[in-house]
Amino acid sequence: DAAKAVDYLCLQIPKVSSLPKPRADNSHLTEVHESMRVAINGMPLFDGSSKLAAALCRLTGARFEVEEGATPEEKHMDVLRSDWELVRHFCVKGTAVDKAAALEGVNVMCVAAGWWPAQHHLWEVVFEALPEVKEEQKPTEDSEEEEVPTDRGDRKRKGRRTVNEETLVEHTMVLCEGCFKALPAAEDSNEVQASWGQYMALWVRECKIATPPSRLLLLRSLKRALSHRSAVWATAKAMNAGVGQLALAIVVDPASGRVRRAAWDFLADVAATEGISADPAWMPKDWSQKLEPHDREELGEKFERVVKWVGVEL
């Protein structure tokens, strides 16, 4: 279909040496791009159409791709903004699979073009795409029996997201990470502070209900996000927003060794950051008694650093 054809075209474009970056003025790509926009504008429904929207994003990224670290030319901004406005609705409509596909396409476009949406638009999309998980209610005698989804990825899990929703969370967090690159350098600007507040609220909310594999992805996402803004205040803000308490709880959770090690790794970096002290309020009850003995052997210096930073006598 059209989406697959455009995706294949995007894979071949980098192999053509006669198409230097950016490729915005290439007439053939421009024609395909405009045809895609017309097709998407004429769609009556969002469900099932996200693959075409994602293909448009990948094509936009291929047309306006810049060298790493560069920003797009001013004359190309209008097209990027226009495509974002066209595709953003696919990020919040339809199934979790549809929304994840659209967000994945947006990520490709933004990274390739070195451009990200305005922060307030981004967070509107993020929280609309990922509504809060409601507690599962017990069926009553009068209630109709819920239809069982044919796709295993859509099966409900009490108090948790479905498998397909967790994929959506992953793509959402990747978009958030990228947007931190576009934030202004001023650490005390309202935009920077507001964006970090939104990200931390989302991270804590999702980490609390995440399964071990999803929690592992969230911890890695957090570490990457903080690397974009290495100032002490960002890490301190993260810890005070509830991340510190969650991370310290994860390292004593026996559910998954890989997740525990990722949390230890994150906390070891925090402990090595000058100017950040552990807050006793972050400590789960009987934290030191719950530590896994083999973690000390496997983690070595990282284990010792975190325990010393926390101020616990073993």
Short mmCIF file of the C-alpha atoms (twelve columns), coordinates in Angstrom:
data_MODEL
# 
_entry.id   MODEL 
# 
loop_
_atom_site.group_PDB 
_atom_site.id 
_atom_site.type_symbol 
_atom_site.label_atom_id 
_atom_site.label_alt_id 
_atom_site.label_comp_id 
_atom_site.label_asym_id 
_atom_site.label_seq_id 
_atom_site.Cartn_x 
_atom_site.Cartn_y 
_atom_site.Cartn_z 
_atom_site.pdbx_PDB_model_num 
ATOM 1   C CA . ASP A 1   0.000   0.000   0.000  1 
ATOM 2   C CA . ALA A 2   0.960   3.687   -0.045 1 
ATOM 3   C CA . ALA A 3   2.503   3.686   3.453  1 
ATOM 4   C CA . LYS A 4   4.779   0.735   2.667  1 
ATOM 5   C CA . ALA A 5   5.810   2.294   -0.654 1 
ATOM 6   C CA . VAL A 6   6.751   5.584   1.016  1 
ATOM 7   C CA . ASP A 7   8.603   3.774   3.807  1 
ATOM 8   C CA . TYR A 8   10.614  1.884   1.181  1 
ATOM 9   C CA . LEU A 9   11.357  5.155   -0.614 1 
ATOM 10  C CA . CYS A 10  12.632  6.682   2.649  1 
ATOM 11  C CA . LEU A 11  14.977  3.729   3.132  1 
ATOM 12  C CA . GLN A 12  16.474  4.212   -0.340 1 
ATOM 13  C CA . ILE A 13  16.936  8.012   -0.187 1 
ATOM 14  C CA . PRO A 14  20.120  7.978   1.997  1 
ATOM 15  C CA . LYS A 15  21.731  5.593   -0.510 1 
ATOM 16  C CA . VAL A 16  21.471  8.134   -3.345 1 
ATOM 17  C CA . SER A 17  24.612  10.258  -3.220 1 
ATOM 18  C CA . SER A 18  23.161  12.846  -5.621 1 
ATOM 19  C CA . LEU A 19  20.636  13.904  -2.963 1 
ATOM 20  C CA . PRO A 20  22.573  16.002  -0.413 1 
ATOM 21  C CA . LYS A 21  20.972  17.146  2.847  1 
ATOM 22  C CA . PRO A 22  18.534  18.814  3.085  1 
ATOM 23  C CA . ARG A 23  16.557  17.454  0.130  1 
ATOM 24  C CA . ALA A 24  13.680  19.910  0.419  1 
ATOM 25  C CA . ASP A 25  14.055  21.262  -3.120 1 
ATOM 26  C CA . ASN A 26  13.976  17.890  -4.883 1 
ATOM 27  C CA . SER A 27  10.909  18.048  -7.160 1 
ATOM 28  C CA . HIS A 28  10.165  14.312  -7.031 1 
ATOM 29  C CA . LEU A 29  10.167  14.164  -3.244 1 
ATOM 30  C CA . THR A 30  8.113   17.352  -3.080 1 
ATOM 31  C CA . GLU A 31  5.487   15.839  -5.384 1 
ATOM 32  C CA . VAL A 32  5.203   12.650  -3.323 1 
ATOM 33  C CA . HIS A 33  5.089   14.716  -0.129 1 
ATOM 34  C CA . GLU A 34  2.220   16.890  -1.376 1 
ATOM 35  C CA . SER A 35  0.298   13.829  -2.582 1 
ATOM 36  C CA . MET A 36  0.613   12.262  0.863  1 
ATOM 37  C CA . ARG A 37  -0.640  15.413  2.545  1 
ATOM 38  C CA . VAL A 38  -3.676  15.566  0.265  1 
ATOM 39  C CA . ALA A 39  -4.467  11.892  0.943  1 
ATOM 40  C CA . ILE A 40  -4.250  12.291  4.725  1 
ATOM 41  C CA . ASN A 41  -6.294  15.501  4.700  1 
ATOM 42  C CA . GLY A 42  -9.077  13.639  2.921  1 
ATOM 43  C CA . MET A 43  -9.298  10.786  5.419  1 
ATOM 44  C CA . PRO A 44  -12.627 10.659  7.284  1 
ATOM 45  C CA . LEU A 45  -11.361 8.448   10.137 1 
ATOM 46  C CA . PHE A 46  -8.259  8.210   12.323 1 
ATOM 47  C CA . ASP A 47  -8.500  4.489   13.142 1 
ATOM 48  C CA . GLY A 48  -6.179  2.395   10.998 1 
ATOM 49  C CA . SER A 49  -4.771  5.429   9.171  1 
ATOM 50  C CA . SER A 50  -1.803  6.103   11.433 1 
ATOM 51  C CA . LYS A 51  0.614   4.104   9.263  1 
ATOM 52  C CA . LEU A 52  0.072   6.567   6.431  1 
ATOM 53  C CA . ALA A 53  0.535   9.487   8.841  1 
ATOM 54  C CA . ALA A 54  3.755   7.894   10.138 1 
ATOM 55  C CA . ALA A 55  4.979   7.406   6.563  1 
ATOM 56  C CA . LEU A 56  4.365   11.103  5.906  1 
ATOM 57  C CA . CYS A 57  6.519   11.950  8.943  1 
ATOM 58  C CA . ARG A 58  9.335   9.724   7.739  1 
ATOM 59  C CA . LEU A 59  9.176   11.340  4.300  1 
ATOM 60  C CA . THR A 60  9.210   14.804  5.872  1 
ATOM 61  C CA . GLY A 61  12.258  13.754  7.891  1 
ATOM 62  C CA . ALA A 62  13.973  12.483  4.748  1 
ATOM 63  C CA . ARG A 63  13.242  15.736  2.864  1 
ATOM 64  C CA . PHE A 64  14.386  18.093  5.591  1 
ATOM 65  C CA . GLU A 65  17.113  15.954  7.160  1 
ATOM 66  C CA . VAL A 66  20.052  17.957  8.495  1 
ATOM 67  C CA . GLU A 67  23.446  17.015  9.866  1 
ATOM 68  C CA . GLU A 68  23.503  15.981  13.523 1 
ATOM 69  C CA . GLY A 69  23.405  18.999  15.802 1 
ATOM 70  C CA . ALA A 70  22.186  21.350  13.053 1 
ATOM 71  C CA . THR A 71  18.797  23.073  12.907 1 
ATOM 72  C CA . PRO A 72  16.481  23.446  9.905  1 
ATOM 73  C CA . GLU A 73  16.457  26.567  7.783  1 
ATOM 74  C CA . GLU A 74  13.795  29.137  8.625  1 
ATOM 75  C CA . LYS A 75  12.116  28.695  5.226  1 
ATOM 76  C CA . HIS A 76  11.497  25.008  6.024  1 
ATOM 77  C CA . MET A 77  9.919   25.615  9.439  1 
ATOM 78  C CA . ASP A 78  6.423   26.214  8.070  1 
ATOM 79  C CA . VAL A 79  6.319   22.792  6.395  1 
ATOM 80  C CA . LEU A 80  7.523   21.056  9.558  1 
ATOM 81  C CA . ARG A 81  4.947   22.850  11.700 1 
ATOM 82  C CA . SER A 82  2.212   22.114  9.150  1 
ATOM 83  C CA . ASP A 83  3.016   18.385  9.051  1 
ATOM 84  C CA . TRP A 84  3.081   18.256  12.860 1 
ATOM 85  C CA . GLU A 85  -0.363  19.891  13.014 1 
ATOM 86  C CA . LEU A 86  -1.641  17.386  10.465 1 
ATOM 87  C CA . VAL A 87  -0.218  14.317  12.219 1 
ATOM 88  C CA . ARG A 88  -0.667  15.264  15.884 1 
ATOM 89  C CA . HIS A 89  -4.324  14.206  15.799 1 
ATOM 90  C CA . PHE A 90  -3.264  10.674  14.848 1 
ATOM 91  C CA . CYS A 91  -1.149  10.596  18.027 1 
ATOM 92  C CA . VAL A 92  -4.233  10.907  20.253 1 
ATOM 93  C CA . LYS A 93  -6.948  9.115   18.264 1 
ATOM 94  C CA . GLY A 94  -7.570  5.435   17.608 1 
ATOM 95  C CA . THR A 95  -6.074  2.396   19.308 1 
ATOM 96  C CA . ALA A 96  -2.826  2.267   21.256 1 
ATOM 97  C CA . VAL A 97  -1.177  0.643   18.221 1 
ATOM 98  C CA . ASP A 98  -2.360  3.491   15.976 1 
ATOM 99  C CA . LYS A 99  -1.130  6.174   18.365 1 
ATOM 100 C CA . ALA A 100 2.225   4.444   18.877 1 
ATOM 101 C CA . ALA A 101 2.783   4.236   15.103 1 
ATOM 102 C CA . ALA A 102 2.041   7.941   14.674 1 
ATOM 103 C CA . LEU A 103 4.318   8.931   17.568 1 
ATOM 104 C CA . GLU A 104 7.117   6.766   16.219 1 
ATOM 105 C CA . GLY A 105 6.831   8.597   12.895 1 
ATOM 106 C CA . VAL A 106 6.906   11.976  14.651 1 
ATOM 107 C CA . ASN A 107 10.080  10.921  16.479 1 
ATOM 108 C CA . VAL A 108 11.777  10.035  13.187 1 
ATOM 109 C CA . MET A 109 10.761  13.367  11.627 1 
ATOM 110 C CA . CYS A 110 11.932  15.446  14.584 1 
ATOM 111 C CA . VAL A 111 15.296  13.739  14.986 1 
ATOM 112 C CA . ALA A 112 16.067  13.884  11.252 1 
ATOM 113 C CA . ALA A 113 15.031  17.530  10.844 1 
ATOM 114 C CA . GLY A 114 16.489  18.732  14.154 1 
ATOM 115 C CA . TRP A 115 13.146  20.293  15.049 1 
ATOM 116 C CA . TRP A 116 10.618  19.658  17.827 1 
ATOM 117 C CA . PRO A 117 7.076   20.933  18.457 1 
ATOM 118 C CA . ALA A 118 6.312   23.790  20.804 1 
ATOM 119 C CA . GLN A 119 6.426   22.519  24.396 1 
ATOM 120 C CA . HIS A 120 2.812   23.330  25.280 1 
ATOM 121 C CA . HIS A 121 1.576   21.484  22.183 1 
ATOM 122 C CA . LEU A 122 3.801   18.519  23.013 1 
ATOM 123 C CA . TRP A 123 2.461   18.044  26.530 1 
ATOM 124 C CA . GLU A 124 -1.154  18.395  25.361 1 
ATOM 125 C CA . VAL A 125 -0.569  15.502  22.967 1 
ATOM 126 C CA . VAL A 126 1.369   13.397  25.488 1 
ATOM 127 C CA . PHE A 127 -1.250  13.484  28.233 1 
ATOM 128 C CA . GLU A 128 -4.134  13.036  25.790 1 
ATOM 129 C CA . ALA A 129 -2.425  10.039  24.190 1 
ATOM 130 C CA . LEU A 130 -1.734  8.490   27.621 1 
ATOM 131 C CA . PRO A 131 -4.805  8.883   29.831 1 
ATOM 132 C CA . GLU A 132 -4.556  7.661   33.403 1 
ATOM 133 C CA . VAL A 133 -5.182  3.986   34.036 1 
ATOM 134 C CA . LYS A 134 -8.463  3.539   35.887 1 
ATOM 135 C CA . GLU A 135 -8.847  0.854   38.522 1 
ATOM 136 C CA . GLU A 136 -10.648 -2.159  37.161 1 
ATOM 137 C CA . GLN A 137 -14.171 -2.411  38.559 1 
ATOM 138 C CA . LYS A 138 -15.749 -5.722  39.457 1 
ATOM 139 C CA . PRO A 139 -18.620 -6.618  37.099 1 
ATOM 140 C CA . THR A 140 -22.130 -6.575  38.531 1 
ATOM 141 C CA . GLU A 141 -25.003 -8.889  37.681 1 
ATOM 142 C CA . ASP A 142 -26.593 -6.189  35.512 1 
ATOM 143 C CA . SER A 143 -23.418 -5.277  33.628 1 
ATOM 144 C CA . GLU A 144 -22.773 -6.701  30.190 1 
ATOM 145 C CA . GLU A 145 -19.872 -9.094  29.783 1 
ATOM 146 C CA . GLU A 146 -16.865 -7.276  28.329 1 
ATOM 147 C CA . GLU A 147 -15.737 -8.446  24.926 1 
ATOM 148 C CA . VAL A 148 -12.317 -10.123 25.042 1 
ATOM 149 C CA . PRO A 149 -9.889  -8.454  22.588 1 
ATOM 150 C CA . THR A 150 -8.558  -10.744 19.858 1 
ATOM 151 C CA . ASP A 151 -5.128  -9.090  20.086 1 
ATOM 152 C CA . ARG A 152 -3.219  -10.224 23.177 1 
ATOM 153 C CA . GLY A 153 -1.553  -6.835  23.318 1 
ATOM 154 C CA . ASP A 154 -4.924  -5.207  24.069 1 
ATOM 155 C CA . ARG A 155 -5.896  -7.450  26.970 1 
ATOM 156 C CA . LYS A 156 -6.517  -5.513  30.164 1 
ATOM 157 C CA . ARG A 157 -4.288  -6.063  33.195 1 
ATOM 158 C CA . LYS A 158 -5.613  -4.886  36.530 1 
ATOM 159 C CA . GLY A 159 -4.103  -1.544  37.474 1 
ATOM 160 C CA . ARG A 160 -1.595  -1.701  34.612 1 
ATOM 161 C CA . ARG A 161 -1.353  -0.765  30.966 1 
ATOM 162 C CA . THR A 162 -1.840  -3.285  28.185 1 
ATOM 163 C CA . VAL A 163 1.184   -4.484  26.203 1 
ATOM 164 C CA . ASN A 164 0.247   -2.204  23.302 1 
ATOM 165 C CA . GLU A 165 -0.157  0.749   25.667 1 
ATOM 166 C CA . GLU A 166 3.322   0.114   27.066 1 
ATOM 167 C CA . THR A 167 4.706   0.383   23.522 1 
ATOM 168 C CA . LEU A 168 2.877   3.695   23.270 1 
ATOM 169 C CA . VAL A 169 4.484   4.823   26.546 1 
ATOM 170 C CA . GLU A 170 7.922   3.965   25.160 1 
ATOM 171 C CA . HIS A 171 7.462   6.081   22.003 1 
ATOM 172 C CA . THR A 172 5.995   8.919   24.060 1 
ATOM 173 C CA . MET A 173 8.985   9.042   26.402 1 
ATOM 174 C CA . VAL A 174 11.396  9.035   23.444 1 
ATOM 175 C CA . LEU A 175 9.602   12.089  22.030 1 
ATOM 176 C CA . CYS A 176 9.841   13.820  25.413 1 
ATOM 177 C CA . GLU A 177 13.579  13.113  25.617 1 
ATOM 178 C CA . GLY A 178 14.163  14.637  22.194 1 
ATOM 179 C CA . CYS A 179 12.244  17.766  23.060 1 
ATOM 180 C CA . PHE A 180 14.668  18.559  25.877 1 
ATOM 181 C CA . LYS A 181 17.313  19.190  23.187 1 
ATOM 182 C CA . ALA A 182 15.186  22.057  21.896 1 
ATOM 183 C CA . LEU A 183 14.764  23.742  25.269 1 
ATOM 184 C CA . PRO A 184 16.483  27.113  25.815 1 
ATOM 185 C CA . ALA A 185 19.804  27.134  27.630 1 
ATOM 186 C CA . ALA A 186 18.516  29.232  30.529 1 
ATOM 187 C CA . GLU A 187 17.917  26.808  33.400 1 
ATOM 188 C CA . ASP A 188 15.538  29.107  35.224 1 
ATOM 189 C CA . SER A 189 13.269  29.892  32.263 1 
ATOM 190 C CA . ASN A 190 9.562   29.184  32.761 1 
ATOM 191 C CA . GLU A 191 9.505   26.917  29.698 1 
ATOM 192 C CA . VAL A 192 12.301  24.713  30.991 1 
ATOM 193 C CA . GLN A 193 10.833  24.466  34.484 1 
ATOM 194 C CA . ALA A 194 7.346   23.694  33.176 1 
ATOM 195 C CA . SER A 195 8.591   21.002  30.779 1 
ATOM 196 C CA . TRP A 196 10.591  19.231  33.469 1 
ATOM 197 C CA . GLY A 197 7.606   19.340  35.790 1 
ATOM 198 C CA . GLN A 198 5.382   17.732  33.146 1 
ATOM 199 C CA . TYR A 199 7.975   15.074  32.316 1 
ATOM 200 C CA . MET A 200 8.508   14.110  35.944 1 
ATOM 201 C CA . ALA A 201 4.786   13.913  36.643 1 
ATOM 202 C CA . LEU A 202 4.382   11.606  33.649 1 
ATOM 203 C CA . TRP A 203 7.443   9.502   34.550 1 
ATOM 204 C CA . VAL A 204 6.393   8.920   38.160 1 
ATOM 205 C CA . ARG A 205 2.810   8.116   37.159 1 
ATOM 206 C CA . GLU A 206 3.868   5.557   34.563 1 
ATOM 207 C CA . CYS A 207 6.648   3.995   36.641 1 
ATOM 208 C CA . LYS A 208 4.261   3.275   39.517 1 
ATOM 209 C CA . ILE A 209 2.014   1.093   37.321 1 
ATOM 210 C CA . ALA A 210 4.661   -0.273  34.953 1 
ATOM 211 C CA . THR A 211 5.570   -3.925  34.553 1 
ATOM 212 C CA . PRO A 212 9.284   -4.776  35.024 1 
ATOM 213 C CA . PRO A 213 10.148  -4.575  31.266 1 
ATOM 214 C CA . SER A 214 8.389   -1.212  30.949 1 
ATOM 215 C CA . ARG A 215 9.980   0.049   34.168 1 
ATOM 216 C CA . LEU A 216 13.399  -0.797  32.755 1 
ATOM 217 C CA . LEU A 217 12.667  1.319   29.656 1 
ATOM 218 C CA . LEU A 218 11.451  4.177   31.829 1 
ATOM 219 C CA . LEU A 219 14.636  4.185   33.915 1 
ATOM 220 C CA . ARG A 220 16.766  4.288   30.772 1 
ATOM 221 C CA . SER A 221 14.597  7.067   29.360 1 
ATOM 222 C CA . LEU A 222 15.045  9.094   32.541 1 
ATOM 223 C CA . LYS A 223 18.820  8.736   32.397 1 
ATOM 224 C CA . ARG A 224 18.895  9.877   28.756 1 
ATOM 225 C CA . ALA A 225 16.569  12.806  29.477 1 
ATOM 226 C CA . LEU A 226 18.752  14.031  32.330 1 
ATOM 227 C CA . SER A 227 21.833  13.801  30.119 1 
ATOM 228 C CA . HIS A 228 20.331  16.525  27.901 1 
ATOM 229 C CA . ARG A 229 20.228  18.867  30.861 1 
ATOM 230 C CA . SER A 230 23.223  18.027  33.035 1 
ATOM 231 C CA . ALA A 231 22.820  20.899  35.515 1 
ATOM 232 C CA . VAL A 232 22.409  19.865  39.129 1 
ATOM 233 C CA . TRP A 233 18.999  21.504  39.435 1 
ATOM 234 C CA . ALA A 234 17.440  19.144  36.856 1 
ATOM 235 C CA . THR A 235 18.548  16.002  38.687 1 
ATOM 236 C CA . ALA A 236 17.551  17.504  42.026 1 
ATOM 237 C CA . LYS A 237 14.136  18.412  40.627 1 
ATOM 238 C CA . ALA A 238 13.706  14.855  39.386 1 
ATOM 239 C CA . MET A 239 14.567  13.339  42.754 1 
ATOM 240 C CA . ASN A 240 12.269  15.703  44.638 1 
ATOM 241 C CA . ALA A 241 9.416   15.015  42.214 1 
ATOM 242 C CA . GLY A 242 9.148   11.453  43.508 1 
ATOM 243 C CA . VAL A 243 11.812  9.794   41.369 1 
ATOM 244 C CA . GLY A 244 14.159  9.374   44.343 1 
ATOM 245 C CA . GLN A 245 11.612  7.503   46.411 1 
ATOM 246 C CA . LEU A 246 10.628  5.277   43.484 1 
ATOM 247 C CA . ALA A 247 14.217  4.500   42.504 1 
ATOM 248 C CA . LEU A 248 15.165  3.571   46.070 1 
ATOM 249 C CA . ALA A 249 12.092  1.335   46.251 1 
ATOM 250 C CA . ILE A 250 13.019  -0.381  42.991 1 
ATOM 251 C CA . VAL A 251 16.536  -1.341  44.143 1 
ATOM 252 C CA . VAL A 252 15.037  -3.435  46.953 1 
ATOM 253 C CA . ASP A 253 12.274  -4.946  44.783 1 
ATOM 254 C CA . PRO A 254 13.042  -8.635  44.140 1 
ATOM 255 C CA . ALA A 255 10.793  -8.759  41.045 1 
ATOM 256 C CA . SER A 256 13.489  -8.185  38.407 1 
ATOM 257 C CA . GLY A 257 17.260  -8.147  38.662 1 
ATOM 258 C CA . ARG A 258 17.694  -6.138  35.425 1 
ATOM 259 C CA . VAL A 259 15.366  -3.407  36.651 1 
ATOM 260 C CA . ARG A 260 17.127  -3.286  40.030 1 
ATOM 261 C CA . ARG A 261 20.512  -2.934  38.368 1 
ATOM 262 C CA . ALA A 262 19.203  -0.107  36.144 1 
ATOM 263 C CA . ALA A 263 17.933  1.690   39.259 1 
ATOM 264 C CA . TRP A 264 21.276  1.166   41.030 1 
ATOM 265 C CA . ASP A 265 23.061  2.536   37.965 1 
ATOM 266 C CA . PHE A 266 20.848  5.643   37.924 1 
ATOM 267 C CA . LEU A 267 21.235  6.263   41.662 1 
ATOM 268 C CA . ALA A 268 25.005  5.803   41.434 1 
ATOM 269 C CA . ASP A 269 25.122  8.646   38.894 1 
ATOM 270 C CA . VAL A 270 22.953  10.813  41.152 1 
ATOM 271 C CA . ALA A 271 25.174  10.032  44.157 1 
ATOM 272 C CA . ALA A 272 28.223  11.141  42.137 1 
ATOM 273 C CA . THR A 273 26.574  14.481  41.243 1 
ATOM 274 C CA . GLU A 274 28.000  17.204  43.441 1 
ATOM 275 C CA . GLY A 275 25.376  19.224  45.276 1 
ATOM 276 C CA . ILE A 276 22.649  16.569  45.585 1 
ATOM 277 C CA . SER A 277 22.071  14.981  48.989 1 
ATOM 278 C CA . ALA A 278 19.778  12.066  49.754 1 
ATOM 279 C CA . ASP A 279 16.606  13.084  51.540 1 
ATOM 280 C CA . PRO A 280 15.483  10.787  54.396 1 
ATOM 281 C CA . ALA A 281 11.919  11.294  53.142 1 
ATOM 282 C CA . TRP A 282 12.784  9.280   50.017 1 
ATOM 283 C CA . MET A 283 13.666  6.171   52.022 1 
ATOM 284 C CA . PRO A 284 11.216  3.262   52.017 1 
ATOM 285 C CA . LYS A 285 10.653  1.617   55.394 1 
ATOM 286 C CA . ASP A 286 13.398  -0.846  56.442 1 
ATOM 287 C CA . TRP A 287 15.288  -0.120  53.212 1 
ATOM 288 C CA . SER A 288 18.635  -1.483  54.366 1 
ATOM 289 C CA . GLN A 289 17.095  -4.773  55.577 1 
ATOM 290 C CA . LYS A 290 15.591  -5.391  52.115 1 
ATOM 291 C CA . LEU A 291 18.825  -5.104  50.137 1 
ATOM 292 C CA . GLU A 292 19.693  -8.173  48.070 1 
ATOM 293 C CA . PRO A 293 23.078  -9.611  49.227 1 
ATOM 294 C CA . HIS A 294 24.173  -10.556 45.694 1 
ATOM 295 C CA . ASP A 295 23.636  -6.960  44.479 1 
ATOM 296 C CA . ARG A 296 26.604  -5.934  46.611 1 
ATOM 297 C CA . GLU A 297 28.802  -8.502  44.907 1 
ATOM 298 C CA . GLU A 298 27.599  -7.721  41.361 1 
ATOM 299 C CA . LEU A 299 27.548  -3.934  41.595 1 
ATOM 300 C CA . GLY A 300 30.642  -3.400  43.715 1 
ATOM 301 C CA . GLU A 301 31.626  0.283   43.770 1 
ATOM 302 C CA . LYS A 302 28.178  1.504   42.617 1 
ATOM 303 C CA . PHE A 303 26.516  -0.315  45.507 1 
ATOM 304 C CA . GLU A 304 28.928  1.167   48.028 1 
ATOM 305 C CA . ARG A 305 28.545  4.670   46.565 1 
ATOM 306 C CA . VAL A 306 24.745  4.664   46.795 1 
ATOM 307 C CA . VAL A 307 24.662  3.183   50.305 1 
ATOM 308 C CA . LYS A 308 27.198  5.760   51.497 1 
ATOM 309 C CA . TRP A 309 25.198  8.557   49.817 1 
ATOM 310 C CA . VAL A 310 22.000  7.386   51.490 1 
ATOM 311 C CA . GLY A 311 23.834  7.221   54.825 1 
ATOM 312 C CA . VAL A 312 22.816  3.703   55.835 1 
ATOM 313 C CA . GLU A 313 24.972  1.504   58.060 1 
ATOM 314 C CA . LEU A 314 25.044  -2.079  56.799 1 
# 
